[in-house]
Amino acid sequence: MREIVVEPYDEKWPAMFNAENFLLQALLGDVARKVHHIGSTSVPGLSAKPVIDILLEVADINQLDKCNSGMVDAGYVARGENGIAGRRYFIKGG
């Protein structure tokens, strides 16, 4: 059985998102319209799984697909649609 760890809110989570946002903006340029910190780590004071969830808005998903090698070089794993048509899913870290 998979164990889920929930931790008290960490004041570092917004800074961790900001660092990743900067990396994604530099990597994707105009492909990324907006980058959002979502999920429980984005809510100040809320206990959460220590995972920074990010929602990326793009104008053209086909342009994002052309960035896969750069995303991989930045430590991401591209999972394609990962079961939901029309989206792209990436993971990074443990």
Contacts in CASP RR format, 6 or more apart in sequence:
PFRMAT RR
TARGET T0000
AUTHOR 0000-0000-0000
METHOD contacts of the structure
MODEL  1
MREIVVEPYDEKWPAMFNAENFLLQALLGDVARKVHHIGSTSVPGLSAKP
VIDILLEVADINQLDKCNSGMVDAGYVARGENGIAGRRYFIKGG
4 49 0 8 1.000
5 49 0 8 1.000
5 50 0 8 1.000
6 47 0 8 1.000
6 48 0 8 1.000
6 49 0 8 1.000
7 47 0 8 1.000
7 48 0 8 1.000
7 49 0 8 1.000
7 50 0 8 1.000
8 47 0 8 1.000
9 43 0 8 1.000
9 44 0 8 1.000
9 45 0 8 1.000
9 46 0 8 1.000
9 47 0 8 1.000
9 48 0 8 1.000
10 41 0 8 1.000
10 50 0 8 1.000
13 41 0 8 1.000
13 42 0 8 1.000
13 48 0 8 1.000
13 50 0 8 1.000
13 52 0 8 1.000
14 37 0 8 1.000
14 42 0 8 1.000
16 52 0 8 1.000
17 37 0 8 1.000
17 41 0 8 1.000
17 42 0 8 1.000
17 52 0 8 1.000
17 54 0 8 1.000
20 52 0 8 1.000
20 54 0 8 1.000
20 92 0 8 1.000
21 35 0 8 1.000
21 37 0 8 1.000
21 54 0 8 1.000
23 74 0 8 1.000
24 32 0 8 1.000
24 35 0 8 1.000
24 54 0 8 1.000
24 56 0 8 1.000
25 32 0 8 1.000
25 35 0 8 1.000
27 67 0 8 1.000
27 70 0 8 1.000
27 71 0 8 1.000
27 74 0 8 1.000
28 56 0 8 1.000
28 58 0 8 1.000
28 64 0 8 1.000
28 67 0 8 1.000
31 58 0 8 1.000
31 59 0 8 1.000
31 60 0 8 1.000
31 63 0 8 1.000
31 64 0 8 1.000
31 67 0 8 1.000
32 56 0 8 1.000
32 57 0 8 1.000
32 58 0 8 1.000
33 57 0 8 1.000
33 58 0 8 1.000
33 59 0 8 1.000
34 56 0 8 1.000
34 57 0 8 1.000
35 54 0 8 1.000
35 55 0 8 1.000
35 56 0 8 1.000
35 57 0 8 1.000
36 54 0 8 1.000
36 55 0 8 1.000
36 56 0 8 1.000
36 57 0 8 1.000
37 52 0 8 1.000
37 53 0 8 1.000
37 54 0 8 1.000
38 53 0 8 1.000
38 54 0 8 1.000
38 55 0 8 1.000
39 48 0 8 1.000
39 53 0 8 1.000
40 46 0 8 1.000
40 47 0 8 1.000
40 48 0 8 1.000
40 49 0 8 1.000
40 53 0 8 1.000
41 48 0 8 1.000
41 49 0 8 1.000
41 50 0 8 1.000
41 51 0 8 1.000
41 52 0 8 1.000
41 53 0 8 1.000
42 53 0 8 1.000
56 64 0 8 1.000
58 64 0 8 1.000
61 86 0 8 1.000
61 87 0 8 1.000
61 88 0 8 1.000
64 88 0 8 1.000
65 88 0 8 1.000
68 78 0 8 1.000
71 78 0 8 1.000
71 90 0 8 1.000
72 78 0 8 1.000
74 92 0 8 1.000
75 92 0 8 1.000
75 93 0 8 1.000
76 90 0 8 1.000
76 91 0 8 1.000
76 92 0 8 1.000
77 90 0 8 1.000
77 91 0 8 1.000
77 92 0 8 1.000
78 88 0 8 1.000
78 89 0 8 1.000
78 90 0 8 1.000
79 88 0 8 1.000
79 89 0 8 1.000
79 90 0 8 1.000
79 91 0 8 1.000
80 87 0 8 1.000
80 88 0 8 1.000
80 89 0 8 1.000
81 87 0 8 1.000
81 88 0 8 1.000
81 89 0 8 1.000
82 89 0 8 1.000
END
